[in-house]
C-alpha cells in the first residue's frame, strides 16, 4: 500500500512538472515580446479579472428599459417623466440605505483624524433639526435619532446632497486603504499601530504612518509610498530603470489600477440607475421577454403581500392616508411610525431593500423637467461637471493636494487632450494663483492652442453640462422658478409619503444644500468589464485563444 501511494505521488509530481514546463509566460500578440520580464524592458500584462463589488454592494445586471414607464398616472401634472427607452450599463448598488451607524463611523474617523478641525466635523453633522415641527412634538428625535443605539440601523436623514457626495469620497478611500493594509500592500493596521506591542504608540496617530489621510487618486499617482508606508506584499517592479535594491525578491512598487485590486469609487446612483434597480424587471424576464410590468419594486398592483405566510402584510414603510403613519395599535400595519431598520421588508428581485418607502433617496442628477426627453439613451445622466486634477509639478506629474490630502480639481478647459506645451502653460498658471487660461495682469486669455469648440463654433468650452444649454437664470431662483443647477433629484417615497411616490418613475427635487427627515441615500459603484453577471448555464459563441509566436 505504501509503495502504491509513493508511485501515485511520483506520477502526480511528474504530471505537475510537465504542466509547469508547458505553461509559457504571456507574450504580446502584436510584437511577440514576453510580458513581465525585467530583462527585455519589463512590459506588463496583468491577470484579467472581473472585480467583485465593494463592501455593502450587490451587482445589478444592466439592460434596456423604459425610463418613466412604470408611472401609470401623472397626478401632479408635472409632465416631467415622459417615457423614454434607454440602456443602463451593469453597476453595483448598496443593498441598503446608509444607516445612522454608517454615518457615525464617518464622524468618528473625522474626529480621530482631524481632532482640532471643528469646522470639518460640524459640516459633516446631519441636520437633526429637520425633525422639528412647530405643531408636533418631535423634539426627542432631534437628540436621539442619530446617536441612540436603538436607531443605529435606521437610515440616516437630515443629510444634504453635498454631504452625501463627501461621504462617498470618504467611503472610497477607507475601503481602498483597508484593502491595501489587510493584504499587506501597505503597512498593515497592526504594524502601523506599533506591531501590537504593549505601550507602543500608533505611527502618526490615526493615519497609520501617513503624513496625510490616504486618498485613492493620490496613491494611484505614486505619491503615497516609502518607509513606514510600504507593505511586505507589494507587487514586483519589473521596470529595468529601477535599481534592484536590497529588497527580497527584487524592487517593489505600489498597486496600480491595472492590478485590478482597488475598487472603483463609491458615488450616488444616477436617476436612471436608481429607477432601473428599483423596478428590478430582471426578475420578470425570460429570453428577453418581460412577462409582467411593475408599478412598485414588487409584483402586483397592491401594497400588501399575496404570499400565504405573510398575506395581507404591508410591503413597505409609507403613509396609508392622512393621519395614518403606522396603523392601529395592537396590529401595526407596516411596523414603523417614522423610519424603520434598513433591512426591513422583503428585498426586490435584485436583492435591494427599501427601494420604496422608508426614506426618499438622493440621486446624482440635476433636476430639469425635460431631462427624460433630452438625455442620452445610453447611460442617461444630467449632472456632468468635467474637471481635471491640478498638477503641483507638471514635469513630474505630481498632483496638488488640499489640506486634507485630496487632489485639487479645476474645471476642464478643453473638450480634448491638450498639447503638452499647452498643458504645462495652463498648470503653471494655476500654480501661480491665476485662473486657468488667463494672465494675472489683464485677465486676457493665455495664448494656448484654440480649442475646436471655439475654432468652429465661436463658443468657449463649457465644463458644466448640468444645464445642457438650459437658459434658466440663477438670479431668478426663488422668484420665478425653484429650478437651477443646484436642484437635485430624490426618489422612492418615504415613511411620510403616500403610496403614489413609491412608484420608481416619480421624481422630486430639492436644493443640494437642503435636507429633510424624509430623505436619505444609498451609494452605487461603476462596474468595469463584461456586463453579464451570471454567464453560467447560458450559450456563448466560442472564442479562440491567440496562437503563441515563435521567433525565428
C-alpha positions in Angstrom: 0.0 0.0 0.0 2.9 2.3 0.9 4.6 1.6 -2.4 1.3 2.3 -4.3 1.0 5.7 -2.5 4.6 6.6 -3.4 4.2 5.6 -7.0 1.0 7.7 -7.3 2.7 10.7 -5.7 5.6 10.4 -8.2 3.2 10.3 -11.1 1.3 13.4 -9.9 4.6 15.2 -9.3 5.8 14.4 -12.8 2.4 15.5 -14.3 2.6 18.8 -12.4 6.2 19.4 -13.6 5.1 18.7 -17.2 2.3 21.2 -16.9 4.5 23.9 -15.5 7.1 23.3 -18.2 4.4 23.6 -20.9 2.9 26.8 -19.5 4.7 29.7 -21.1 4.7 33.3 -19.9 2.3 35.6 -21.8 3.5 37.4 -24.8 2.3 40.4 -26.9 0.0 39.3 -29.8 1.4 42.2 -31.9 5.2 42.1 -31.2 5.8 38.7 -29.7 7.6 40.3 -26.7 7.4 38.3 -23.5 5.5 40.2 -20.8 6.6 40.6 -17.1 10.3 40.1 -18.0 12.6 42.6 -16.5 15.4 41.7 -19.0 13.5 42.8 -22.1 12.1 46.0 -20.7 9.6 44.9 -18.2 6.4 45.1 -20.4 3.5 44.4 -18.2 0.4 42.3 -18.7 -1.9 41.9 -15.7 -4.2 39.0 -14.9 -7.6 39.7 -16.4 -10.2 39.7 -13.7 -13.8 40.7 -13.2 -13.8 42.7 -9.9 -16.0 41.8 -7.1 -18.3 44.5 -5.6 -17.1 46.7 -2.8 -18.4 46.2 0.8 -22.2 46.6 1.1 -22.9 46.4 -2.7 -24.8 43.9 -4.8 -24.4 43.6 -8.6 -27.1 44.9 -10.9 -27.1 43.5 -14.4 -27.9 46.3 -16.8 -30.0 46.4 -19.9 -32.7 48.3 -21.7 -35.9 49.6 -20.1 -38.4 52.4 -20.4 -37.4 55.3 -18.2 -40.6 56.6 -16.7 -42.5 53.6 -18.0 -43.8 52.4 -14.6 -45.8 55.6 -14.0 -49.5 55.0 -14.9 -50.6 58.5 -14.0 -49.3 62.0 -13.5 -51.3 63.2 -10.5 -49.1 66.3 -10.1 -49.4 67.3 -13.7 -45.7 68.0 -13.8 -45.2 66.3 -17.2 -41.6 65.5 -16.0 -41.3 61.8 -16.6 -42.0 61.3 -20.3 -41.4 57.7 -21.3 -38.1 57.0 -23.0 -36.4 53.7 -23.8 -32.8 53.8 -22.6 -29.9 51.4 -21.7 -28.4 51.3 -18.3 -25.0 49.6 -18.0 -24.3 47.0 -15.3 -23.3 48.5 -12.0 -23.2 47.9 -8.2 -25.6 49.3 -5.7 -25.9 49.4 -1.9 -28.0 46.6 -0.6 -29.5 49.0 2.0 -29.7 52.7 2.7 -26.8 54.3 4.5 -27.6 53.9 8.2 -27.0 56.0 11.3 -24.2 53.6 12.3 -22.6 54.1 8.9 -22.6 57.8 9.4 -21.3 57.6 13.0 -18.3 55.7 11.6 -17.7 58.6 9.3 -18.0 61.1 12.1 -15.7 59.0 14.3 -13.0 58.9 11.6 -13.1 62.7 11.2 -12.9 63.2 15.0 -9.8 61.0 15.4 -8.0 62.1 12.2 -8.6 65.8 12.5 -9.2 66.3 16.2 -8.6 70.0 16.0 -10.7 70.7 12.9 -14.1 71.6 14.4 -15.4 73.0 11.2 -14.9 69.8 9.2 -16.7 67.8 11.9 -19.5 70.4 12.2 -20.0 70.4 8.4 -20.3 66.6 8.4 -23.1 66.5 11.0 -26.6 65.8 9.7 -29.1 68.5 10.5 -31.1 66.8 13.2 -33.3 69.8 13.4 -35.2 68.5 10.4 -37.4 66.6 13.0 -38.7 69.9 14.5 -42.2 70.8 13.6 -44.0 73.9 15.0 -47.1 71.9 15.9 -45.6 68.4 16.5 -43.7 67.1 19.5 -40.7 65.6 17.6 -38.0 67.1 19.9 -36.8 63.8 21.2 -35.8 62.7 17.7 -33.5 65.8 17.5 -31.2 64.4 20.2 -31.8 60.7 19.8 -32.4 59.7 16.2 -28.8 59.9 15.0 -26.9 58.7 18.1 -29.1 56.5 20.3 -28.3 52.7 19.7 -32.0 52.0 19.3 -31.8 53.8 16.0 -28.3 52.6 14.8 -29.7 50.5 11.9 -32.2 53.1 10.8 -31.4 55.2 7.7 -29.5 58.4 8.3 -31.6 61.5 7.4 -31.0 65.3 7.6 -28.2 64.8 5.1 -27.8 67.2 2.2 -26.8 66.1 -1.3 -23.4 67.7 -0.8 -22.8 65.8 2.4 -23.8 62.5 0.7 -21.2 63.3 -2.0 -18.5 63.8 0.6 -19.4 60.5 2.3 -19.0 58.7 -1.0 -15.4 60.1 -1.4 -14.6 59.2 2.2 -16.0 55.6 1.8 -14.0 55.0 -1.3 -10.7 56.0 0.4 -11.4 54.0 3.6 -12.4 50.9 1.6 -9.3 51.0 -0.6 -6.9 51.8 2.2 -8.4 48.8 4.2 -7.9 46.5 1.1 -4.2 47.6 0.8 -3.5 47.2 4.5 -5.3 43.9 5.1 -3.4 42.4 2.2 -0.1 44.0 3.3 0.3 46.0 0.1 0.7 48.9 2.5 1.9 48.6 6.1 -0.8 46.6 8.0 -3.0 48.2 10.6 -1.3 46.2 13.3 2.2 47.2 12.2 1.2 50.8 11.8 -0.1 50.7 15.4 3.3 49.6 16.7 3.0 45.9 16.0 0.5 45.3 18.7 3.2 45.8 21.4 2.0 47.0 24.7 2.6 50.7 25.2 3.6 51.2 21.5 2.2 54.4 20.0 0.4 54.2 16.7 2.5 55.6 13.8 1.4 59.1 13.0 -1.8 58.9 15.1 -5.0 57.8 13.3 -3.4 58.0 9.8 -1.5 54.7 10.1 2.0 56.0 9.4 0.9 58.5 6.7 1.5 62.2 7.0 -1.9 62.9 5.4 -5.0 60.7 5.2 -5.0 58.1 2.5 -6.5 59.2 -0.8 -7.1 56.7 -3.7 -6.2 59.2 -6.5 -3.0 60.4 -4.7 -2.0 56.7 -4.0 -2.5 55.6 -7.6 -0.4 58.6 -8.8 2.6 57.1 -6.8 2.5 59.9 -4.1 2.0 57.6 -1.1 4.9 55.3 -0.5 8.2 54.9 1.4 9.4 53.8 4.8 6.6 53.3 7.3 4.0 53.0 4.4 5.1 50.2 2.1 3.8 46.7 2.8 5.6 43.4 2.5 3.4 42.1 -0.3 3.8 45.0 -2.7 3.9 43.8 -6.4 7.2 43.3 -8.0 8.5 46.1 -10.1 9.8 44.8 -13.5 10.9 48.3 -14.7 14.6 47.9 -15.7 15.2 51.6 -14.9 14.5 50.9 -11.2 17.6 49.9 -9.2 17.4 46.3 -8.0 18.0 47.4 -4.3 18.2 45.0 -1.4 14.6 44.0 -1.1 13.9 40.3 -1.1 12.6 39.3 -4.5 13.7 42.5 -6.2 12.3 46.0 -6.3 8.6 46.6 -5.4 6.0 49.2 -6.4 2.6 50.4 -5.2 -0.6 48.8 -6.5 -1.8 50.2 -9.8 -5.2 50.5 -11.3 -4.1 47.8 -13.8 -3.7 45.3 -10.9 -7.5 45.3 -10.5 -7.1 45.3 -6.7 -8.6 48.6 -5.8 -12.3 49.4 -6.1 -14.0 51.9 -8.3 -15.2 55.0 -6.5 -18.4 54.9 -4.5 -20.9 57.5 -5.7 -24.6 58.4 -5.8 -26.5 56.4 -8.4 -27.8 58.2 -11.4 -31.6 58.7 -11.7 -31.8 56.1 -14.5 -29.7 53.6 -12.5 -31.9 54.1 -9.4 -35.2 53.7 -11.3 -33.9 50.6 -13.1 -32.6 49.0 -9.9 -35.9 49.8 -8.1 -38.1 48.2 -10.8 -35.9 45.1 -11.0 -37.6 43.8 -14.1 -34.9 41.2 -14.5 -37.0 39.0 -12.1 -39.8 39.0 -14.6 -37.7 38.5 -17.7 -37.1 35.3 -19.8 -35.5 35.2 -23.2 -35.6 39.0 -23.4 -39.4 39.0 -22.8 -40.7 40.9 -19.8 -43.6 38.8 -18.7 -45.2 41.4 -16.4 -44.6 45.0 -15.7 -44.4 46.7 -12.3 -45.6 49.9 -10.7 -43.7 49.1 -7.4 -40.4 47.3 -6.7 -42.6 44.2 -6.2 -45.1 42.5 -8.5 -48.8 43.3 -8.4 -51.0 46.4 -8.2 -51.3 46.4 -4.4 -49.1 47.2 -1.4 -49.9 44.1 0.6 -48.2 40.7 0.4 -50.1 38.0 -1.5 -47.9 35.2 -0.2 -49.5 32.6 2.0 -47.4 33.0 5.2 -47.3 36.8 5.0 -50.7 37.5 3.3 -52.0 41.0 4.0 -48.8 42.5 5.4 -47.8 45.9 4.1 -44.7 45.6 1.9 -43.1 49.0 2.6 -43.0 51.8 5.1 -45.3 54.6 3.9 -48.3 56.6 4.9 -51.6 54.9 4.1 -53.6 58.1 4.4 -53.9 61.4 6.4 -53.0 60.7 10.0 -52.2 57.1 9.4 -48.4 56.6 9.6 -48.4 53.2 11.4 -51.8 51.6 11.6 -53.9 50.6 14.7 -52.2 49.8 18.0 -52.1 46.0 18.6 -51.7 45.4 14.8 -49.4 48.0 13.3 -49.6 47.6 9.5 -46.0 48.5 8.5 -44.4 48.1 11.9 -43.0 51.7 11.8 -44.2 55.1 12.7 -41.2 57.1 11.3 -38.4 55.3 9.5 -37.6 51.6 10.0 -34.5 49.5 10.0 -32.7 49.5 6.7 -33.2 45.7 6.3 -37.0 45.9 6.9 -39.4 44.2 4.5 -38.6 41.9 1.6 -35.8 42.9 -0.9 -36.7 43.2 -4.6 -35.5 40.9 -7.3 -32.1 42.5 -7.3 -31.7 41.9 -3.6 -32.2 45.6 -2.7 -34.1 46.6 0.5 -36.5 49.6 0.8 -36.4 50.8 -2.7 -39.9 52.0 -2.0 -40.8 53.8 1.2 -38.8 54.3 4.4 -36.8 57.3 3.1 -36.6 59.0 -0.2 -33.1 58.7 -1.7 -30.8 61.3 -3.3 -29.6 60.5 -6.8 -26.8 62.2 -8.7 -28.8 64.0 -11.3 -29.6 67.7 -11.5 -33.3 68.3 -12.0 -34.9 69.5 -15.2 -38.4 68.9 -16.2 -37.4 67.8 -19.7 -34.4 65.6 -18.8 -36.1 62.3 -19.9 -36.5 63.8 -23.4 -33.0 65.3 -23.6 -30.6 62.9 -22.0 -28.6 60.3 -24.0 -30.2 56.9 -24.4 -27.1 55.1 -23.2 -26.3 55.6 -19.5 -28.5 58.7 -19.3 -27.4 61.3 -16.7 -27.7 65.0 -16.2 -25.1 66.4 -14.0 -21.7 66.3 -15.6 -19.2 68.9 -14.4 -16.0 68.0 -16.1 -12.8 68.6 -14.0 -9.1 67.9 -14.2 -6.7 67.3 -11.3 -4.4 70.2 -10.8 -0.6 69.3 -11.0 1.7 70.6 -8.4 4.7 69.6 -10.6 3.6 69.3 -14.2 7.0 67.9 -15.3 6.8 65.0 -12.7 3.0 64.6 -12.9 2.5 65.2 -9.2 -1.0 66.2 -8.1 -1.6 69.3 -6.0 -3.3 68.5 -2.7 -5.6 70.3 -0.3 -5.2 70.4 3.4 -7.0 67.0 3.7 -4.7 65.2 1.3 -7.1 65.1 -1.6 -6.3 66.2 -5.1 -7.4 69.7 -6.1 -9.7 69.7 -9.1 -10.3 72.5 -11.6 -12.9 73.0 -14.2 -11.9 71.4 -17.5 -10.7 73.9 -20.1 -10.9 71.8 -23.2 -13.0 69.1 -24.7 -9.9 67.2 -25.8 -6.4 66.3 -24.7 -4.3 69.4 -24.8 -0.8 69.6 -26.4 1.9 69.0 -23.8 3.1 72.6 -24.1 -0.4 74.0 -23.6 -1.0 71.7 -20.6 2.3 72.9 -18.9 1.4 76.5 -19.5 -2.1 76.0 -18.1 -0.9 74.2 -15.0 1.8 76.8 -14.3 -0.8 79.5 -14.5 -2.9 77.6 -11.9 0.1 77.1 -9.5 0.8 80.8 -9.7 -2.7 81.6 -8.4 -4.2 82.7 -11.7 -7.3 81.3 -13.3 -6.6 78.7 -16.0 -6.4 80.4 -19.3 -5.9 84.0 -18.1 -3.0 86.2 -17.3 -2.7 87.8 -13.8 -2.2 91.3 -15.1 -5.0 91.8 -17.6 -7.2 88.8 -17.3 -6.7 88.3 -21.1 -6.7 84.8 -22.5 -3.4 82.9 -22.4 -2.3 82.2 -26.0 -3.0 78.5 -25.9 -4.0 76.5 -28.9 -7.6 77.4 -29.8 -9.9 74.6 -28.9 -12.0 73.2 -31.6 -15.2 74.3 -29.8 -14.1 78.0 -30.3 -12.4 77.4 -33.7 -15.6 76.0 -35.3 -18.5 77.4 -33.3 -17.1 80.6 -31.8 -18.2 79.5 -28.3 -15.9 78.8 -25.4 -15.8 75.3 -24.0 -18.2 74.8 -21.0 -17.1 72.2 -18.4 -20.6 72.3 -16.7 -23.2 70.4 -18.7 -25.8 70.2 -15.9 -27.9 72.9 -17.5 -27.4 71.4 -21.0 -28.0 74.7 -22.7 -30.9 75.5 -20.4 -31.3 79.3 -20.1 -32.7 79.4 -16.6 -31.2 82.4 -14.9 -30.0 81.5 -11.4 -30.6 85.1 -10.3 -34.3 84.4 -10.6 -34.1 81.3 -8.4 -36.9 81.5 -5.8 -38.6 84.4 -7.7 -39.8 82.9 -10.9 -38.5 79.3 -10.6 -37.3 76.9 -8.0 -35.1 75.1 -10.5 -31.4 75.8 -11.1 -28.2 73.9 -11.3 -28.3 73.2 -7.5 -31.6 71.4 -7.7 -31.0 67.7 -7.2 -33.4 64.8 -7.6 -34.7 62.4 -4.9 -36.8 59.3 -5.5 -38.6 56.4 -3.8 -41.2 57.7 -1.3 -40.8 57.8 2.4 -42.4 56.9 5.7 -44.4 60.2 5.4 -45.4 59.9 1.8 -48.5 58.3 0.2 -48.2 55.2 -2.0 -48.0 57.2 -5.2 -44.5 58.3 -4.5 -43.3 54.7 -4.1 -43.5 54.3 -7.9 -39.9 54.3 -9.2 -40.7 56.7 -12.0 -41.8 59.5 -9.8 -39.3 62.3 -9.2 -39.0 65.3 -7.0 -36.2 67.8 -6.3 -34.7 69.8 -3.5 -31.7 72.2 -3.3 -28.4 70.4 -2.8 -27.7 72.1 0.5 -31.2 71.4 2.0 -32.2 68.3 3.9 -35.2 66.5 5.3 -36.3 63.9 7.8 -37.8 62.0 4.8 -34.6 61.9 2.6 -31.6 59.6 2.9 -29.4 57.9 0.3 -27.5 54.8 -0.8 -24.3 54.5 -2.8 -23.5 52.9 -6.2 -20.3 51.9 -8.0 -19.5 51.6 -11.6 -18.9 48.1 -12.9 -15.9 47.6 -15.3 -15.6 44.8 -17.8 -18.2 42.4 -19.1 -21.8 43.4 -18.3 -23.1 39.8 -17.9 -23.2 38.9 -14.2 -24.3 35.2 -14.4 -22.9 33.7 -17.6 -23.1 30.2 -16.3 -25.6 27.9 -18.0 -26.1 30.2 -20.9 -25.0 29.6 -24.5 -21.9 31.5 -25.7 -20.1 31.7 -29.0 -16.6 30.1 -28.7 -13.6 32.5 -28.6 -10.3 31.1 -29.9 -7.1 31.9 -28.0 -4.2 33.6 -29.8 -1.5 31.4 -31.1 1.9 31.8 -29.5 4.6 33.4 -31.7 8.0 31.8 -32.1 10.9 34.0 -33.2 12.9 32.5 -36.0 
